[in-house]
Amino acid sequence: MLKRYKLSFEIWGLLLFLIVMIPNFIWFAIPAPNDILRAESITEMVDTVASVCQILMIVSICIFRNRESKKLCISPFVIMVTVCYLLYVASWIAYYNGMTNAIVILGLTIPPCLAFLFFAIDRKNGIALIPISIFTICHVVYGVANFIV
């Protein structure tokens, strides 16, 4: 399996990560009016696993390149990445407008993970699918346990 990959910097993976992080950077600097996300987490172990997998996810989408992947172009998966990102941004806008219901929390949780998943699938990066999947599960558990249940 590893023979299909080469160590090669994937600029699109880094750009996706940075674009997804823009709303987070804004949130760090400018708190939302009803900012429930700053509450103490009750899922510390899950959060730790998520943090490790997030790092592995970013590293894997940025440095492992499948030799069979073509040049990035508009494809159904790239369109899904874009749709997921737009849903994510819409969720941040709703959050900054004071909405903190389950739909908004899930919108802040699931679409960015799916954006990374669809990107990895488009790039044929099976290595990245493992940390993305674990990160997604942990991120959903965090969101549901801390803000929905």
DOVODREN-489072 format. One line per field, with one value per atom (N, C-alpha, C, O): residue number from 1; z, y, x; atom name; residue in one letter. Coordinates in steps of 0.02 Angstrom, whole numbers, plus 50000, padded with zeros to 5 digits. Each point is the difference from the previous one (the first is absolute). Layout:
# residues N
n = NUM_...
c3 = Z_...
c2 = Y_...
c1 = X_...
atom = CA_...
res = A_...
//
This chain:
# residues 149
n = 1_1_1_1_2_2_2_2_3_3_3_3_4_4_4_4_5_5_5_5_6_6_6_6_7_7_7_7_8_8_8_8_9_9_9_9_10_10_10_10_11_11_11_11_12_12_12_12_13_13_13_13_14_14_14_14_15_15_15_15_16_16_16_16_17_17_17_17_18_18_18_18_19_19_19_19_20_20_20_20_21_21_21_21_22_22_22_22_23_23_23_23_24_24_24_24_25_25_25_25_26_26_26_26_27_27_27_27_28_28_28_28_29_29_29_29_30_30_30_30_31_31_31_31_32_32_32_32_33_33_33_33_34_34_34_34_35_35_35_35_36_36_36_36_37_37_37_37_38_38_38_38_39_39_39_39_40_40_40_40_41_41_41_41_42_42_42_42_43_43_43_43_44_44_44_44_45_45_45_45_46_46_46_46_47_47_47_47_48_48_48_48_49_49_49_49_50_50_50_50_51_51_51_51_52_52_52_52_53_53_53_53_54_54_54_54_55_55_55_55_56_56_56_56_57_57_57_57_58_58_58_58_59_59_59_59_60_60_60_60_61_61_61_61_62_62_62_62_63_63_63_63_64_64_64_64_65_65_65_65_66_66_66_66_67_67_67_67_68_68_68_68_69_69_69_69_70_70_70_70_71_71_71_71_72_72_72_72_73_73_73_73_74_74_74_74_75_75_75_75_76_76_76_76_77_77_77_77_78_78_78_78_79_79_79_79_80_80_80_80_81_81_81_81_82_82_82_82_83_83_83_83_84_84_84_84_85_85_85_85_86_86_86_86_87_87_87_87_88_88_88_88_89_89_89_89_90_90_90_90_91_91_91_91_92_92_92_92_93_93_93_93_94_94_94_94_95_95_95_95_96_96_96_96_97_97_97_97_98_98_98_98_99_99_99_99_100_100_100_100_101_101_101_101_102_102_102_102_103_103_103_103_104_104_104_104_105_105_105_105_106_106_106_106_107_107_107_107_108_108_108_108_109_109_109_109_110_110_110_110_111_111_111_111_112_112_112_112_113_113_113_113_114_114_114_114_115_115_115_115_116_116_116_116_117_117_117_117_118_118_118_118_119_119_119_119_120_120_120_120_121_121_121_121_122_122_122_122_123_123_123_123_124_124_124_124_125_125_125_125_126_126_126_126_127_127_127_127_128_128_128_128_129_129_129_129_130_130_130_130_131_131_131_131_132_132_132_132_133_133_133_133_134_134_134_134_135_135_135_135_136_136_136_136_137_137_137_137_138_138_138_138_139_139_139_139_140_140_140_140_141_141_141_141_142_142_142_142_143_143_143_143_144_144_144_144_145_145_145_145_146_146_146_146_147_147_147_147_148_148_148_148_149_149_149_149
c3 = 50000_50000_50000_49963_50078_50005_49936_49989_49969_49938_49952_49956_50054_49958_50019_49965_50089_50025_49995_50003_49990_50003_50048_50009_50022_50043_49954_49965_50035_49955_50030_50021_49982_50031_49958_49940_50092_49968_50022_50053_49907_50017_50010_50042_49920_50006_50067_50027_50001_50067_50052_50045_49950_50047_49992_50050_49888_49989_50027_50030_49961_50028_50076_50029_50002_50073_50022_50046_49921_50020_49988_50041_49904_49986_50051_50024_49994_50051_50068_50039_49974_50064_50006_50055_49889_50003_50050_50041_49956_50050_50072_50046_49964_50067_50024_50058_49896_50018_50019_50048_49914_50017_50068_50041_49972_50064_50058_50054_49936_50053_50017_50058_49891_50010_50021_50039_49934_50012_50024_49959_50106_50025_49972_49987_50003_49978_50058_50058_49928_50054_50052_50060_49918_50045_49992_49974_50050_49983_50045_50045_49940_50040_49985_50041_49903_49981_50046_49999_50040_50046_50068_50045_49962_50062_50009_49951_50111_50016_49970_50006_49960_49968_50051_50048_49941_50042_49967_50026_49917_49962_49990_49943_50111_49995_49963_49958_50056_49967_49925_49959_50024_49929_49966_49943_50093_49973_49986_49950_50094_49990_49938_49959_50035_49941_49937_49949_50054_49943_49981_49940_50109_49986_49965_49953_50072_49969_49928_49954_50037_49933_49953_49940_50088_49958_49972_49942_50101_49977_49947_49948_50066_49952_49935_49946_50059_49941_49956_49940_50091_49962_49970_49941_50098_49974_49941_49948_50059_49947_49937_49945_50060_49938_49968_49941_50098_49974_49973_49957_50067_49979_49964_49968_50037_49964_49937_50002_49942_49936_49964_49989_49992_49963_49929_49967_50011_49933_49945_49945_50070_49950_49998_49955_50093_50001_49944_49985_49985_49945_50028_50060_49897_50018_50027_49973_50079_50029_49949_49969_50023_49955_50029_50049_49921_50025_49987_49943_50111_49997_50049_50039_49960_50049_50072_50043_49972_50068_50018_50056_49896_50013_50010_50041_49921_50010_50070_50033_49989_50068_50053_50052_49937_50046_50006_50055_49888_49998_50036_50039_49947_50032_50076_50038_49983_50072_50032_50055_49911_50027_50006_50050_49899_50002_50056_50032_49979_50057_50066_50046_49958_50060_50013_50056_49893_50007_50018_50043_49926_50017_50074_50033_49992_50070_50046_50052_49928_50040_49999_50052_49891_49996_50047_50036_49962_50045_50073_50042_49973_50069_50023_50056_49901_50017_50004_50027_49946_50006_50060_50007_50037_50063_49999_50051_49893_49997_50026_49978_50068_50028_50004_50043_49911_50001_49971_49977_50024_49978_49927_49983_49975_49929_49990_49961_50075_49994_50027_49969_50089_50029_49953_49989_49983_49953_49936_49969_50012_49942_50012_49952_50110_50017_50007_50000_50007_50014_49939_49986_49979_49947_49933_49971_50002_49933_49993_49948_50101_49988_49997_49961_50079_49998_49932_49971_50005_49934_49945_49950_50056_49950_49995_49945_50112_49999_49973_49962_50056_49976_49924_49966_50006_49928_49964_49945_50085_49971_49996_49948_50106_50001_49949_49966_50028_49950_49930_49958_50029_49934_49983_49943_50106_49990_50005_49994_50017_50007_50057_49995_50058_50057_50055_50047_49945_50048_50068_50051_49951_50063_50044_50060_49909_50038_50024_50048_49921_50019_50072_50034_49990_50069_50052_50040_49960_50050_49990_50048_49889_49987_50031_50032_49959_50027_50076_50030_50001_50073_50026_50048_49919_50019_49994_50044_49902_49990_50056_50027_49990_50054_50065_50035_49981_50062_50000_50051_49892_49994_50010_50032_49940_50009_50072_50029_50002_50070_50043_50044_49944_50037_49992_50050_49889_49988_50031_50031_49961_50027_50077_50032_49996_50073_50036_50054_49918_50034_49988_50043_49899_49983_49979_49993_49996_49978_50052_50014_50016_50049_50066_50048
c2 = 49940_50060_50063_50047_49955_50059_50014_50056_49893_50009_50047_50030_49977_50044_50074_50043_49970_50069_50025_49961_50104_50032_50058_50030_49987_50059_50060_50009_50030_50058_50050_49983_50079_50051_50013_50013_49982_50010_50068_50007_50044_50068_50007_50039_49923_50004_49974_50025_49926_49976_50053_50010_50024_50054_50058_50027_49991_50054_49982_50043_49895_49980_50007_50027_49949_50006_50074_50017_50025_50071_50033_50041_49943_50029_49977_50040_49896_49975_50032_50011_50005_50030_50075_50027_50007_50072_50017_50045_49922_50017_49987_50036_49914_49986_50056_50020_50005_50056_50061_50036_49977_50056_49989_50046_49893_49984_50008_50025_49955_50010_50074_50018_50024_50072_50038_50047_49933_50036_49950_49964_50034_49954_50014_50058_49890_50007_50025_49992_50037_50028_49947_50013_49930_49947_49942_49948_50061_49957_49938_49996_49955_49939_49957_49957_50054_49959_50010_49960_50093_50012_49965_50008_49953_49964_49944_49976_50004_49945_49935_49985_49978_49937_49944_49995_49964_49941_49937_49944_50064_49943_50006_49998_50010_50014_49946_50016_49921_49946_49999_49993_50015_50003_50060_49995_50061_50060_49989_50025_49938_49986_49957_50013_49934_49957_50041_49992_50051_50043_50045_50008_50021_50045_49963_50025_49915_49960_49982_50006_49972_49980_50060_49994_50065_50060_50015_50017_49977_50012_49948_50017_49919_49947_50010_49987_50037_50013_50054_49991_50064_50055_49979_50014_49952_49977_49953_50005_49948_49951_50030_49978_50073_50029_50048_50018_50003_50048_49968_50029_49912_49972_49933_49980_49984_49937_50010_50024_49959_50009_49933_49968_50012_49939_50011_50049_49904_50006_49999_50026_49945_49995_50061_50006_50039_50059_50048_50011_50016_50047_50071_50011_50036_50070_50019_49978_50063_50020_50039_50047_49931_50035_49993_49965_50069_49996_49930_49976_49991_49933_49997_50047_49901_49995_50006_50030_49941_50004_50071_50022_50012_50069_50045_50045_49941_50037_49986_50046_49892_49983_50034_50022_49984_50037_50072_50027_50003_50069_50007_50047_49908_50002_49993_50036_49917_49990_50063_50019_50012_50061_50055_50036_49971_50052_49987_50047_49890_49983_50017_50025_49963_50016_50075_50022_50017_50073_50025_50044_49928_50018_49985_50038_49908_49982_50050_50018_50004_50051_50066_50034_49983_50062_49994_50047_49895_49989_50004_50029_49941_50001_50071_50018_50022_50070_50042_50055_49920_50033_49974_50013_49951_49978_49933_49979_49986_49934_49947_49996_49963_49947_49934_49958_50032_49938_49942_50009_49932_49939_50004_49976_50053_50005_50042_49982_50073_50044_49964_50001_49966_49964_49945_49992_49970_49948_50030_49970_50090_50035_50023_50006_50008_50019_49938_50005_49937_49939_49955_49979_50006_49949_50026_49968_50087_50021_50010_49981_50049_50006_49932_49991_49962_49933_49967_49968_50041_49971_50033_49968_50097_50034_49966_49988_49997_49966_49929_49977_49990_49932_49999_49959_50085_50003_50020_49976_50068_50020_49939_49987_49975_49941_49948_49969_50022_49953_50024_49961_50104_50028_49990_49984_50025_49995_49927_49986_49967_49929_49988_49957_50081_49996_49956_50024_49911_49952_50006_49984_50039_50008_50051_49991_50063_50053_49979_50029_49921_49981_49975_50010_49959_49973_50056_50001_50045_50054_50045_50026_49984_50041_49966_50033_49902_49964_50002_50012_49976_50002_50071_50009_50041_50069_50018_50032_49946_50015_49970_50034_49904_49968_50039_50015_50000_50037_50069_50023_50011_50068_49999_50044_49905_49994_49983_50029_49925_49984_50062_50013_50026_50062_50047_50026_49986_50047_49978_50040_49897_49974_49998_50024_49948_49992_50067_50008_50040_50063_50051_50042_49955_50055_49980_50043_49892_49980_49958_50012_49940_49956_50036_49971
c1 = 50041_49959_50043_49987_50065_50042_50039_50023_49985_50037_49962_50031_49904_49961_50007_49974_50062_50006_50071_50048_49958_50065_49995_49947_50109_50002_50005_50050_49898_49998_49952_49944_50077_49958_49938_50004_49938_49935_49974_49969_50044_49981_49925_49977_49983_49927_49976_49950_50085_49982_50012_49959_50098_50015_49951_49976_50008_49952_49931_49967_50012_49935_50001_49953_50100_50005_49997_49963_50075_50001_49932_49978_49990_49934_49949_49959_50043_49954_50014_49954_50108_50018_49983_49999_49989_49986_49944_50010_49932_49949_50023_49980_50062_50026_50046_49997_50045_50044_49959_50016_49931_49955_49969_49997_49980_49968_50049_49981_50082_50050_50008_50008_49990_50012_49937_50003_49940_49937_49947_49972_50014_49950_49930_49983_49979_49931_49957_50020_49922_49957_49979_50006_49970_49978_50049_49983_50079_50056_50004_50041_49917_50000_50061_50018_50015_50058_50060_50047_49953_50056_49991_50041_49906_49988_50051_50029_49981_50045_49974_49941_50102_49980_49992_50038_49912_49990_50027_49992_50040_50026_50075_50024_50013_50071_50040_50043_49943_50037_49985_50045_49892_49980_50033_50022_49981_50031_50074_50027_50007_50071_50010_50044_49916_50004_49986_50033_49916_49983_50058_50015_50019_50056_50057_50029_49987_50053_49980_50040_49898_49978_49995_50011_49973_49998_50069_50008_50042_50069_50019_50028_49957_50016_49962_50026_49912_49959_50032_50006_50013_50029_50067_50014_50027_50065_49988_50033_49919_49990_49971_50017_49939_49974_50050_49994_50055_50050_50063_50033_49986_50064_49997_50048_49896_49995_49959_49943_50087_49966_49997_50052_49889_49991_50027_49984_50057_50030_49948_50011_49931_49946_49955_49958_50049_49956_50019_50059_49890_50010_50006_49993_50021_50001_49931_49949_50049_49936_49959_50024_49913_49954_49930_49989_49964_49931_49974_49998_49982_49973_49941_49992_49969_49946_50025_49967_50091_50026_50023_49990_50040_50021_49938_50000_49948_49937_49973_49975_50028_49977_50042_49974_50092_50043_49975_49994_49991_49976_49933_49990_49964_49934_50007_49968_50074_50010_50030_49980_50067_50030_49948_49998_49960_49948_49949_49978_50005_49956_50033_49967_50097_50039_50000_49988_50025_50000_49930_49993_49955_49932_49985_49965_50061_49991_50035_49973_50086_50035_49961_49995_49977_49960_49939_49984_49983_49943_50022_49966_50092_50026_50014_49984_50045_50015_49936_50001_49944_49936_49961_49940_50094_49970_49966_49973_50029_49968_50048_50057_49919_50042_49962_50014_49939_49961_50041_50056_49914_50035_50021_50054_49905_50018_50063_50043_49961_50059_50062_50053_49940_50057_50023_50060_49893_50019_50030_50043_49933_50028_50071_50039_49978_50069_50044_50061_49908_50036_50011_50056_49890_50003_50026_50045_49930_50024_50075_50027_50008_50073_50035_50047_49929_50029_49987_50044_49894_49984_50039_50018_49997_50041_50068_50025_50005_50065_49994_50043_49903_49988_49993_50032_49926_49991_50064_50014_50025_50064_50046_50031_49973_50044_49977_50041_49893_49974_50018_50022_49968_50016_50074_50017_50026_50072_50024_50060_49893_50016_50049_50045_49946_50045_49970_49970_50039_49974_50033_49969_50093_50035_49964_49993_49983_49966_49931_49975_49995_49932_49996_49949_50103_49999_49998_49953_50095_49994_49940_49972_50007_49940_49939_49959_50034_49943_49998_49948_50110_50003_49987_49963_50066_49989_49926_49972_49996_49929_49958_49956_50056_49962_50010_49952_50110_50015_49968_49974_50028_49973_49924_49972_49995_49928_49983_49953_50084_49989_50008_49959_50093_50012_49941_49974_50005_49945_49935_49965_50019_49937_50002_49953_50099_50004_50004_49971_50064_50010_49945_49987_49979_49955_49930_49956_50032_49933_49964_49941_50093_49968_49990_49974
atom = N_CA_C_O_N_CA_C_O_N_CA_C_O_N_CA_C_O_N_CA_C_O_N_CA_C_O_N_CA_C_O_N_CA_C_O_N_CA_C_O_N_CA_C_O_N_CA_C_O_N_CA_C_O_N_CA_C_O_N_CA_C_O_N_CA_C_O_N_CA_C_O_N_CA_C_O_N_CA_C_O_N_CA_C_O_N_CA_C_O_N_CA_C_O_N_CA_C_O_N_CA_C_O_N_CA_C_O_N_CA_C_O_N_CA_C_O_N_CA_C_O_N_CA_C_O_N_CA_C_O_N_CA_C_O_N_CA_C_O_N_CA_C_O_N_CA_C_O_N_CA_C_O_N_CA_C_O_N_CA_C_O_N_CA_C_O_N_CA_C_O_N_CA_C_O_N_CA_C_O_N_CA_C_O_N_CA_C_O_N_CA_C_O_N_CA_C_O_N_CA_C_O_N_CA_C_O_N_CA_C_O_N_CA_C_O_N_CA_C_O_N_CA_C_O_N_CA_C_O_N_CA_C_O_N_CA_C_O_N_CA_C_O_N_CA_C_O_N_CA_C_O_N_CA_C_O_N_CA_C_O_N_CA_C_O_N_CA_C_O_N_CA_C_O_N_CA_C_O_N_CA_C_O_N_CA_C_O_N_CA_C_O_N_CA_C_O_N_CA_C_O_N_CA_C_O_N_CA_C_O_N_CA_C_O_N_CA_C_O_N_CA_C_O_N_CA_C_O_N_CA_C_O_N_CA_C_O_N_CA_C_O_N_CA_C_O_N_CA_C_O_N_CA_C_O_N_CA_C_O_N_CA_C_O_N_CA_C_O_N_CA_C_O_N_CA_C_O_N_CA_C_O_N_CA_C_O_N_CA_C_O_N_CA_C_O_N_CA_C_O_N_CA_C_O_N_CA_C_O_N_CA_C_O_N_CA_C_O_N_CA_C_O_N_CA_C_O_N_CA_C_O_N_CA_C_O_N_CA_C_O_N_CA_C_O_N_CA_C_O_N_CA_C_O_N_CA_C_O_N_CA_C_O_N_CA_C_O_N_CA_C_O_N_CA_C_O_N_CA_C_O_N_CA_C_O_N_CA_C_O_N_CA_C_O_N_CA_C_O_N_CA_C_O_N_CA_C_O_N_CA_C_O_N_CA_C_O_N_CA_C_O_N_CA_C_O_N_CA_C_O_N_CA_C_O_N_CA_C_O_N_CA_C_O_N_CA_C_O_N_CA_C_O_N_CA_C_O_N_CA_C_O_N_CA_C_O_N_CA_C_O_N_CA_C_O_N_CA_C_O_N_CA_C_O_N_CA_C_O_N_CA_C_O_N_CA_C_O_N_CA_C_O_N_CA_C_O_N_CA_C_O_N_CA_C_O_N_CA_C_O_N_CA_C_O_N_CA_C_O_N_CA_C_O_N_CA_C_O_N_CA_C_O_N_CA_C_O_N_CA_C_O_N_CA_C_O_N_CA_C_O_N_CA_C_O_N_CA_C_O
res = M_M_M_M_L_L_L_L_K_K_K_K_R_R_R_R_Y_Y_Y_Y_K_K_K_K_L_L_L_L_S_S_S_S_F_F_F_F_E_E_E_E_I_I_I_I_W_W_W_W_G_G_G_G_L_L_L_L_L_L_L_L_L_L_L_L_F_F_F_F_L_L_L_L_I_I_I_I_V_V_V_V_M_M_M_M_I_I_I_I_P_P_P_P_N_N_N_N_F_F_F_F_I_I_I_I_W_W_W_W_F_F_F_F_A_A_A_A_I_I_I_I_P_P_P_P_A_A_A_A_P_P_P_P_N_N_N_N_D_D_D_D_I_I_I_I_L_L_L_L_R_R_R_R_A_A_A_A_E_E_E_E_S_S_S_S_I_I_I_I_T_T_T_T_E_E_E_E_M_M_M_M_V_V_V_V_D_D_D_D_T_T_T_T_V_V_V_V_A_A_A_A_S_S_S_S_V_V_V_V_C_C_C_C_Q_Q_Q_Q_I_I_I_I_L_L_L_L_M_M_M_M_I_I_I_I_V_V_V_V_S_S_S_S_I_I_I_I_C_C_C_C_I_I_I_I_F_F_F_F_R_R_R_R_N_N_N_N_R_R_R_R_E_E_E_E_S_S_S_S_K_K_K_K_K_K_K_K_L_L_L_L_C_C_C_C_I_I_I_I_S_S_S_S_P_P_P_P_F_F_F_F_V_V_V_V_I_I_I_I_M_M_M_M_V_V_V_V_T_T_T_T_V_V_V_V_C_C_C_C_Y_Y_Y_Y_L_L_L_L_L_L_L_L_Y_Y_Y_Y_V_V_V_V_A_A_A_A_S_S_S_S_W_W_W_W_I_I_I_I_A_A_A_A_Y_Y_Y_Y_Y_Y_Y_Y_N_N_N_N_G_G_G_G_M_M_M_M_T_T_T_T_N_N_N_N_A_A_A_A_I_I_I_I_V_V_V_V_I_I_I_I_L_L_L_L_G_G_G_G_L_L_L_L_T_T_T_T_I_I_I_I_P_P_P_P_P_P_P_P_C_C_C_C_L_L_L_L_A_A_A_A_F_F_F_F_L_L_L_L_F_F_F_F_F_F_F_F_A_A_A_A_I_I_I_I_D_D_D_D_R_R_R_R_K_K_K_K_N_N_N_N_G_G_G_G_I_I_I_I_A_A_A_A_L_L_L_L_I_I_I_I_P_P_P_P_I_I_I_I_S_S_S_S_I_I_I_I_F_F_F_F_T_T_T_T_I_I_I_I_C_C_C_C_H_H_H_H_V_V_V_V_V_V_V_V_Y_Y_Y_Y_G_G_G_G_V_V_V_V_A_A_A_A_N_N_N_N_F_F_F_F_I_I_I_I_V_V_V_V
//
